[in-house]
Amino acid sequence: MRISALLLALISASPVLACGADTDCVLGDRTYRIAMPEGYDGKTPVGALVWSHGYRGSAAGAMRNGSLRRMLSDQGLAFIATKSKGNDWDIPNGPGKPDSTGAAEFDYFDAVLADAQARFAIDPERIIVSGFSAGGMMVWNLACSHPQGFAGFIPMSGTFWLEPPETCAQPVSSIVHIHGDADNTVPLDGRAINETRQGKVSDALALYTDFGGFGPAQPVSAGDLTCEDKTNAAGEILDFCLFPGGHSFRTEHLLYGIEQLKEAGQL
């Protein structure tokens, strides 16, 4: 893991105080929250899902989603809810962020992983990241530009602003993208917002297909999800799943993504 000066500052400026689902874990001027699985013994290492909220969301708000917390607990996963510094994530080409590289957020996520592993028994080999809407955009940026430390990615109803990068950073990872087929907030073909625009989901998938050497798509149906699943020679997966409807988050869709990553050996 790359240890930057900002990351070190976040960690060193943070007193080691009790924190959890109802209390912020403090990292300098940033925070996150964490809920361990029910019955957690405090010693046995567990996997974790790192959650990236949507526009104007919060870690505290994510923790109030009882269905999400129960599902992750049932899966034996810690629930780590991150928090943007302002209303939104600082990622390339976002509104009002023409010069952003995403580096500040990448450092923050590194610091969250380091701090959570220092405080709790988190298995560093079984950490995945997911997020909805603007949080899904944050997930795609992590997957493509800063995948170190994560075993897999589940972006939901979000993609890159404007367009994907020219290429991605190693290692190639497993990604399950989930999106509503009638989403008008983050349409599959994007839309203009202020001086920028949301990118096309198809462009992100095409970039990662080429980058990861993923093979032809195989059609799969699961519940109300209609998916196109791809694999590569190393066994990573790139799945694209649509559900009928608009801009909405459903716990069962995230569960499907988790199950796919488990089947691929990422959890």
Buried (B, 14 or more C-beta within 10 A) or exposed (E): EEEBEBBEBBBEEBEEEEBBBEEBBBBBEBBBBBBBBEEBEEEEBBBBBBBBBBBEBBBBBBBEBEEBBEBBBEBBBBBBBBBBEEEBBBBBBBEEBEEBEBBBBBBBBBBBBBBBBEBBBBBBEBBBBBBBBBBBBBBBBBBBBBBBBBBBBBBBBBBBBBBBBEEBBEEBBBBBBBBBEEBEBBBBEBEEEEEBBBBBBEBBBEBBBEBBBBEEBEEEEBEBBBBBBBBBEEEBBBBBBBBEEBBBBBBEBBBBBBBBBBEBEBB
